[in-house]
Amino acid sequence: MLGGAFTAFTVSAGMMHSYAVYLVAFIEEFGWGRAETSVAYSVSQLVAGFSSPFVGALVDRLGPRRLLLLGGGLLVLGLALSAYVTALWQIIVLYGVVMTVGANCLGLVVFVPLLSAISCAIAAWRSRSSSRPTGSAGRSRRRSCSWGCRGSAGARPIWCRLR
């Protein structure tokens, strides 16, 4: 499950962050300016920021497996329909909204728990291997990792074993 989720996240991140490659093709194919064509990427960034809390709530409500399927489905749907684009608004809707929400579903399920687990592992390693004082920042990191074991069902088994 983890390998499939990580692969899905890697593919979705590659597709979403390769917009600059398609920018030149859009300009040449449709004759749009750089500013017009870049609107889709700007909308994508805004939608990613605004949809994150809603996607987080969906993780709690639907669970990670269903959200991986939903995100992958939205991403594939947006990519498949992109082949039939004839107007700028279609790129904005498909890339800026549909594909971004799909990639956001995949990213929040895989990437956030993975980063949390890595940061807790580093904090645990530093507390065991370092004799120098780490100050209040180190104590707060260790405390936040121990609090995370009581909640956050997605990465709970990973980082609770690292303490």
N, C-alpha and C positions, 0 to 999 in steps of 0.2 A: 504494500500500500504506500509506504513512504517513498519507495523508488519511483513508482508511477506518479505520485504527486509531485515529486521533485522534477521529474522529466516534463510533466505538464507545465509546471511553473517556468522551467527553463525555456521551453518552446514559446510559451506565451510572452515572456519577457523579451525574448528575441524578436518576436513579431511586433510587439508594441514599441520597442525602442529602435526599430529600423525604419521609422517613418522618413528620416532624412534621405534614405536611399530611394524611396518612392516619390519624394518631393520633386526631384528632377524629372522623373518620368511623367508625373502629373502635369508639370509645367509644359513639357514638350508635347504631350498628347493633346491636352485641352487648351493650351494657350493662356492659362491663367498666370497671374503674377505670383511672386513669392509670398507676398503678404496675404493674398487671398487663399493660397494653398496652405499656408501655415495656420490658418484659423482652425482647421480640423485638429491639429496638434494642441493648440491652446485650449480648445474645448475639451479635448481629452484630458489634459492636466487638471482643469477645473472639475470635470465630472469625477475624476479619480479622487480628488480631495473631498468633494461633497458626498460621494457615494460610500466612502469608507465606513462611516458609522452605521449606515444601513446594512452594508454587507457584513459588518461585525455582528449586528443583531441577527442576521440570517444564519450566521455560523452557529449561534446559540440555538436558534429555533429549528433549523433544518438538519444541522450536523455537517461535519466536514465532507463526508462522501457525497451527499446530495449536492452540496455547494460546488464540489469539484466537477460533478456532471453538469450542473447548471452553467458554471463558468466556461467549461470547455465547449458546451453546446452553443453558448452565445458567441464565443470566439470563432468557432468554425462557421456558424451562420453568418456572422459579419464578414468573415474572409471570403466565403463562397459568394455572397451577394456583391462583394466589391468588384467582382469580375464584370458586373453589368452596370457599373456606374457611368452615368452620362452627364451629371451635373454636380456642382460643388456641394450643394446641400446634402446630397446623398453620401458623399465622403464624410461630411461633418456628422451626419447621423450614424453611419455605419462605424467609422473609425472612432469618432469623438464620443459616441455614447454606447453603442451596442458592444463593440469589441473592448472598450475600456472597462465597462462593467464586468464583462466576462473575465478579462485579465485580472481585475481587482478581486473577483471571487477566488480565482486560483491563487493569487499572491497572498491574500490575507489568511488563507487556510494553511499554506506551506511556509511562507517566508517569515512571518511574524513569530510563530512558535519556534522556528529554527534559530532565529536571531536571539530570542530569549534564552533558549537552551545553551547557545554558545556563550552568551555573556555571563550566564550563571556558572558555566563550567570554568570560564576564565577567573571569575571571582572566587570560586572554590579553590582553584589551583593556586591563586595568589595568596589566599589566606593560609594554605598549608605550607607553601614553599618559601614564603617570604617572612623574614623576621623583622623587617623594618615596619614602622607604623604606617598604616594606609590612611589614617585620618577619618573624618566623618564621611567622606565620599565612599570609601571602601565599606564602612559599616552599613551605610544606607543601601548599597548594592546588595550586600549579603542579606540584609533584612528584606529587601524587595523580592529576592529570589525565594526566601522561605515563605513569604506571603503568597507567592505565586503557586506554591504547592497546594494551597487550600482551595484555589479556584482554577480557572483557565484549563478546562478539561482537555484541550487539544494537545498541549505539550507537557501536561502534568507528569506522565510516566517517565518522560525523558529527563527532565531536570531534577525531579525529586530524588532520583537514584544517584545524582551527581553530588549531593550534599554530603 
